[in-house]
């Protein structure tokens, strides 16, 4: 990650899940997959929108909290409302949001190495 000069154009690299520290990857990719494969895919695909791990964590916590507060709407958008209990899904999403917060409060150098 960083800034690279290419042909007099400024190119700013964006996040990729390959750049995540061990703890961020464990929560954002691993734990989110325990909640839903659909959620894991969305969180993973969102990485490129962010410049660094900290902003990615903050944004994904907000995203997951929105889902946790309206689990039925999220499940319905994926046509999963008849397959997954919205209350249980909402509970799991709240737990995931708390896990994301815990990682974001951990200093970057204490989150483990990035597994590039």
N, C-alpha and C positions, 0 to 999 in steps of 0.2 A: 504494500500500500504506500501511497505517497503521491508526489507530484512529479511528472515527467514532462520534459520539453521535447516535443516532436515537431520538426519542420516549422519552427516558430509558432506553433500552436500549443496552448497549455492543455495538457491532458491530466485530469485528476482521476486517479484510480478510485473505484468504489469498493465497498465491502463485498466479500464473497464468504460463504460459510467455511471455506477452507482457511480463512484468515482468523477465525474465532479462536479464542483461548479455550482450553479444555472445559472449564466450567460453563462458559457461555454456550458452547456447542452441546454439552450435556443437557442443559436446560432448554435451549431454544429448539434444538433438533430432536434430541433424545426424548425429553419429557413431553414435548408437544405431540410427538408420535404416539405416546402412551394415551394421550387424550383423544387424538384423532389423526389419521393419516392425511386427511384433508387439511387440517390445521397445520401439520408439519410442512406440507407442500407449500401452503401460503406463506408461512413464516420463512421458509428457506428461499422461496422465490423473491421475497421482499428485500433480501440482504443488499442487493445491488442499488437500492435507493438511498443507502446511507454511506457516509464517509468513514465512519469508525464504529467500533464495537459499542461504545457507550451510547451513542445516539440510536443505534439499532436496538439495543436493549430497552431504552426508554420508550421508543416507538412501539416495539412489540408488546411491552407490558400494557401500554394504552390500548392497543389493538385487542389483546386478550381480555382485558377488563371490559371492553365494549361487548365482546362476545359473551363473557360471563354474565353480564347484566341483561343480555337478551339472547339466551341460548336457543330459544325456539326460532327466532328469526334467522340465526346463523344456520341451524340444522335444516330449516326449511329451504334456505338458499341452495343447499347441497342435496335437497330431496332426501334428507336423512331423518326427518321428523318422526316418521313411523318406525324407524329402526333403533333410535337412541333416545333414552329418557332425557328430556331437556333439563330437568332438575339436577340429575346426576352429572350431566355434561357441564352445567353451569358451576356446580361445586368443583369439579375437576379443573375447569378453566380458572376459577378463583385461586385454587392451589397453585396452578401454573404461574399465574400473575405474581403471586407471593414469592415463588421460587425465582422468577426473573428479577424481582426487586432485590432479593437477597444477593444475587450475583452482581447486580449493578452497584450495590453498596460495597461490594468487595473491591479493594484496590486492584487495579489491572495486573500488577506484578504478583498478586496472590491468587490469580485465577488459573494458573497453570499455563504451560506453553501453548502456542498455536500449533496445531498438527498439520503443517503444510507439507 
